[in-house]
Amino acid sequence: MDWISAGFLVVVGVVGGVWNAVAGGATLFTFPALMAAGLPPVVANATNYLALLPSNAAALPAYRDELRRMGPALWPLVCVSGAGAAAGSLLLMVSTPSVFLNLVPVLILVATALFAFGEAVRAALLRALGHGRGDRAIRLLLFVASVYGGYFGAGLGIILLAVAQMLGYSHFNQANALKNLLATSFTVISIVLFGVGGLIDWPTAALVMLGSTAGGFAGARIAKRVNERYLRFAVVAFGLVLSAVFACRQYGGALCGA
């Protein structure tokens, strides 16, 4: 790999790291970049997990107060999410991603809607099912979202933000703290499984990791200084764009006017 290509991957990592820490969806930048670097799709997907791990992990210190206030309630969520991620990663290792990739635009669009209307959806679920059954339904949604995250993960940050809001963490910084914690914990699980399966290109991942570490550290501090209303608008807008981009990519030129 030449210096220009290596520098490009580092810059992509910085951009992806900032965006992952703020909202999520850095796969839009990093996955195509890894494929452009010559990695096969499944290897690019697995390598992308390792490459973006620091972007979420580096954001956690900025949210230590929010995480401390959540306390022991975090552990069941981490366990549910980890089990889902392990299932999704194993599914990727024994199958081809083509069928699942066709669902990505729809999943991202649904996640964006859940984020935009998460509090109303949570209230409706609790009214219809009661608090106990409603909370179990939302945790099942977290498990399903984590299966998706372990399998591919495009737009996962938006999905996790939506689920966090439905769990009752309506303040953006609380939801973002939970999103970064869950993304960090189950990404580690996926990396272990992908590493054992020989799917990770370690040198290429290291280049993107270099950028995503700096980007994640800066992104969390940016998120805590920006008005929450603007952040919510940015997340919804980015979710719509992300869904449209993947729809064009998966469903072809007729849908996109080409």
C-alpha positions as a printed NumPy array, in Angstrom:
array([[  0.   ,   0.   ,   0.   ],
       [  1.395,   3.421,  -0.945],
       [  1.562,   6.472,   1.325],
       [ -1.386,   8.207,  -0.349],
       [ -3.672,   5.216,   0.236],
       [ -2.459,   4.865,   3.821],
       [ -3.042,   8.569,   4.495],
       [ -6.51 ,   8.355,   2.958],
       [ -7.461,   5.52 ,   5.326],
       [ -6.214,   7.499,   8.35 ],
       [ -8.266,  10.555,   7.317],
       [-11.342,   8.385,   6.733],
       [-10.763,   6.97 ,  10.222],
       [-10.739,  10.467,  11.745],
       [-13.999,  11.425,  10.015],
       [-15.611,   8.12 ,  10.931],
       [-14.38 ,   8.347,  14.508],
       [-15.864,  11.794,  15.045],
       [-19.201,  10.789,  13.565],
       [-19.35 ,   7.472,  15.42 ],
       [-18.799,   9.188,  18.761],
       [-21.415,  11.853,  18.021],
       [-24.168,   9.728,  16.483],
       [-23.046,   6.566,  14.69 ],
       [-23.055,   5.439,  11.091],
       [-19.338,   5.792,  10.352],
       [-19.58 ,   2.585,   8.317],
       [-20.874,   4.811,   5.52 ],
       [-17.355,   6.258,   5.29 ],
       [-15.123,   3.404,   6.357],
       [-16.652,   0.303,   4.741],
       [-16.443,   1.683,   1.158],
       [-12.926,   2.979,   1.898],
       [-11.777,  -0.475,   3.012],
       [-13.257,  -2.035,  -0.099],
       [-11.542,   0.631,  -2.214],
       [ -8.293,  -0.416,  -0.536],
       [ -8.782,  -3.842,  -2.099],
       [-10.4  ,  -5.858,   0.701],
       [-13.182,  -8.348,  -0.182],
       [-16.598,  -7.314,   1.219],
       [-16.71 ,  -9.804,   4.116],
       [-13.095,  -9.066,   5.112],
       [-13.759,  -5.317,   4.819],
       [-16.785,  -5.742,   7.077],
       [-14.845,  -7.669,   9.734],
       [-11.853,  -5.309,   9.514],
       [-14.206,  -2.359,   9.921],
       [-15.185,  -3.554,  13.418],
       [-11.613,  -3.426,  14.646],
       [-10.933,  -0.161,  12.815],
       [-13.834,   1.656,  14.496],
       [-13.54 ,   0.154,  17.982],
       [-11.497,   3.123,  19.325],
       [-14.066,   5.656,  18.096],
       [-16.602,   4.375,  20.627],
       [-14.129,   3.403,  23.351],
       [-12.337,   6.775,  23.217],
       [-15.668,   8.527,  23.736],
       [-16.442,   6.739,  27.026],
       [-14.339,   8.928,  29.367],
       [-16.339,  11.978,  28.289],
       [-19.532,  10.192,  29.417],
       [-18.291,   8.775,  32.723],
       [-20.749,  10.907,  34.74 ],
       [-23.727,   9.692,  32.683],
       [-22.597,   6.059,  32.914],
       [-22.01 ,   6.342,  36.671],
       [-25.557,   7.616,  37.16 ],
       [-26.978,   4.662,  35.199],
       [-25.16 ,   2.309,  37.572],
       [-26.025,  -1.407,  37.813],
       [-28.839,  -1.061,  35.256],
       [-26.143,  -1.142,  32.558],
       [-25.028,  -4.741,  33.107],
       [-28.176,  -6.56 ,  31.916],
       [-28.173,  -4.385,  28.789],
       [-24.499,  -5.173,  28.105],
       [-25.219,  -8.916,  28.479],
       [-28.263,  -8.84 ,  26.165],
       [-26.368,  -6.796,  23.6  ],
       [-23.276,  -9.017,  23.806],
       [-25.302, -12.185,  23.237],
       [-26.931, -10.64 ,  20.172],
       [-23.609,  -9.452,  18.753],
       [-22.059, -12.915,  19.182],
       [-24.998, -14.494,  17.351],
       [-24.75 , -11.983,  14.503],
       [-20.99 , -12.411,  14.133],
       [-21.28 , -16.199,  14.017],
       [-24.049, -15.829,  11.43 ],
       [-21.748, -13.747,   9.221],
       [-18.992, -16.335,   9.48 ],
       [-21.224, -19.124,   8.148],
       [-23.201, -17.224,   5.514],
       [-22.924, -14.66 ,   2.746],
       [-24.077, -11.127,   3.559],
       [-25.976, -10.469,   0.314],
       [-29.488, -11.202,   1.62 ],
       [-28.97 ,  -9.262,   4.818],
       [-27.405,  -6.325,   2.994],
       [-30.648,  -5.916,   1.055],
       [-32.386,  -5.186,   4.362],
       [-29.895,  -2.526,   5.475],
       [-31.68 ,   0.535,   3.972],
       [-35.002,  -0.497,   5.521],
       [-33.422,  -1.22 ,   8.911],
       [-31.683,   2.147,   9.   ],
       [-34.892,   3.951,   8.014],
       [-36.837,   2.139,  10.754],
       [-34.099,   2.96 ,  13.258],
       [-34.239,   6.64 ,  12.305],
       [-37.999,   6.66 ,  12.824],
       [-37.573,   4.933,  16.196],
       [-35.052,   7.555,  17.239],
       [-37.291,  10.419,  16.121],
       [-40.389,   9.005,  17.855],
       [-38.738,   6.787,  20.485],
       [-40.422,   8.322,  23.533],
       [-43.875,   8.033,  21.957],
       [-43.197,   4.413,  20.922],
       [-41.995,   3.563,  24.437],
       [-45.081,   5.125,  26.002],
       [-47.364,   3.225,  23.61 ],
       [-45.603,  -0.083,  24.34 ],
       [-45.852,   0.425,  28.086],
       [-49.542,   1.297,  27.817],
       [-50.273,  -1.725,  25.625],
       [-48.111,  -4.316,  27.402],
       [-47.567,  -2.904,  30.877],
       [-44.187,  -1.919,  32.28 ],
       [-42.849,  -5.446,  32.729],
       [-43.775,  -6.826,  29.313],
       [-43.017,  -3.512,  27.611],
       [-39.472,  -3.422,  28.992],
       [-38.944,  -7.052,  27.931],
       [-40.104,  -6.197,  24.416],
       [-37.616,  -3.313,  24.235],
       [-34.8  ,  -5.577,  25.471],
       [-35.734,  -8.089,  22.788],
       [-35.415,  -5.232,  20.29 ],
       [-31.939,  -4.517,  21.711],
       [-30.997,  -8.18 ,  21.172],
       [-32.228,  -8.094,  17.553],
       [-30.405,  -4.808,  16.923],
       [-27.221,  -6.359,  18.331],
       [-27.574,  -9.398,  16.05 ],
       [-27.683,  -6.933,  13.169],
       [-24.706,  -5.094,  14.642],
       [-22.679,  -8.278,  14.888],
       [-23.553,  -9.171,  11.308],
       [-22.982,  -5.879,   9.497],
       [-23.588,  -2.77 ,  11.605],
       [-24.258,   0.021,   9.094],
       [-26.289,   2.676,  10.896],
       [-25.964,   0.746,  14.157],
       [-25.288,   3.915,  16.156],
       [-28.651,   5.329,  15.159],
       [-30.34 ,   2.017,  16.014],
       [-28.715,   1.927,  19.463],
       [-29.611,   5.567,  20.115],
       [-33.215,   4.715,  19.26 ],
       [-33.262,   1.697,  21.584],
       [-31.599,   3.694,  24.379],
       [-34.322,   6.307,  24.096],
       [-36.989,   3.604,  24.191],
       [-35.352,   2.217,  27.345],
       [-36.06 ,   5.555,  28.991],
       [-32.77 ,   7.39 ,  28.457],
       [-34.393,  10.345,  26.71 ],
       [-31.581,  12.839,  27.343],
       [-29.272,  12.747,  24.32 ],
       [-26.04 ,  12.534,  26.326],
       [-27.402,   9.597,  28.351],
       [-28.502,   7.791,  25.196],
       [-25.167,   8.51 ,  23.53 ],
       [-23.244,   7.242,  26.565],
       [-25.193,   3.967,  26.521],
       [-24.754,   3.673,  22.752],
       [-20.975,   4.049,  23.004],
       [-20.728,   1.561,  25.88 ],
       [-22.8  ,  -1.106,  24.117],
       [-21.019,  -0.558,  20.811],
       [-17.634,  -0.897,  22.518],
       [-18.527,  -4.025,  24.49 ],
       [-20.046,  -6.048,  21.701],
       [-17.536,  -4.869,  19.104],
       [-14.861,  -6.529,  21.24 ],
       [-16.862,  -9.778,  21.081],
       [-17.197,  -9.522,  17.298],
       [-13.484,  -8.775,  16.876],
       [-12.538, -11.892,  18.867],
       [-14.793, -14.079,  16.736],
       [-13.703, -12.496,  13.447],
       [-10.054, -12.724,  14.49 ],
       [-10.388, -16.432,  15.273],
       [-12.129, -16.857,  11.904],
       [ -9.247, -15.147,  10.08 ],
       [-11.442, -12.43 ,   8.576],
       [ -9.545,  -9.32 ,   9.781],
       [ -6.856,  -7.545,   7.758],
       [ -4.845,  -6.296,  10.727],
       [ -2.434,  -3.83 ,   9.029],
       [ -5.258,  -2.07 ,   7.177],
       [ -7.361,  -1.949,  10.332],
       [ -4.459,  -0.322,  12.19 ],
       [ -4.393,   2.614,   9.774],
       [ -8.097,   3.379,  10.196],
       [ -7.811,   2.794,  13.961],
       [ -5.151,   5.484,  14.167],
       [ -7.603,   8.028,  12.792],
       [-10.711,   6.731,  14.56 ],
       [ -9.025,   6.956,  17.972],
       [ -8.383,  10.683,  17.534],
       [-11.792,  11.19 ,  15.953],
       [-13.659,   9.376,  18.731],
       [-11.87 ,  11.334,  21.449],
       [-12.73 ,  14.654,  19.781],
       [-16.243,  13.651,  18.724],
       [-17.528,  12.957,  22.248],
       [-16.426,  16.387,  23.407],
       [-18.046,  17.998,  20.384],
       [-21.319,  16.18 ,  21.125],
       [-21.407,  17.441,  24.729],
       [-20.949,  21.06 ,  23.63 ],
       [-23.576,  21.169,  20.864],
       [-27.23 ,  21.971,  21.555],
       [-29.166,  18.707,  22.021],
       [-31.899,  19.827,  19.604],
       [-29.354,  20.264,  16.824],
       [-27.816,  16.872,  17.553],
       [-31.205,  15.176,  17.337],
       [-31.892,  16.902,  14.036],
       [-28.456,  15.862,  12.737],
       [-29.011,  12.227,  13.734],
       [-32.403,  12.046,  12.002],
       [-31.089,  13.82 ,   8.896],
       [-28.036,  11.563,   8.734],
       [-30.22 ,   8.48 ,   9.191],
       [-32.353,   9.484,   6.211],
       [-29.261,  10.154,   4.093],
       [-27.649,   6.888,   5.182],
       [-30.797,   4.943,   4.31 ],
       [-30.995,   6.591,   0.879],
       [-27.317,   5.938,   0.136],
       [-27.564,   2.251,   0.987],
       [-30.853,   1.975,  -0.926],
       [-29.122,   3.345,  -4.022],
       [-26.206,   0.999,  -3.479],
       [-28.329,  -2.106,  -2.929],
       [-31.333,  -1.564,  -5.185],
       [-29.649,  -0.037,  -8.215],
       [-29.804,   3.009, -10.451],
       [-33.53 ,   2.924, -11.226],
       [-34.312,   3.889,  -7.656],
       [-31.796,   6.733,  -7.7  ],
       [-32.576,   8.185, -11.085],
       [-29.473,   6.803, -12.741]])
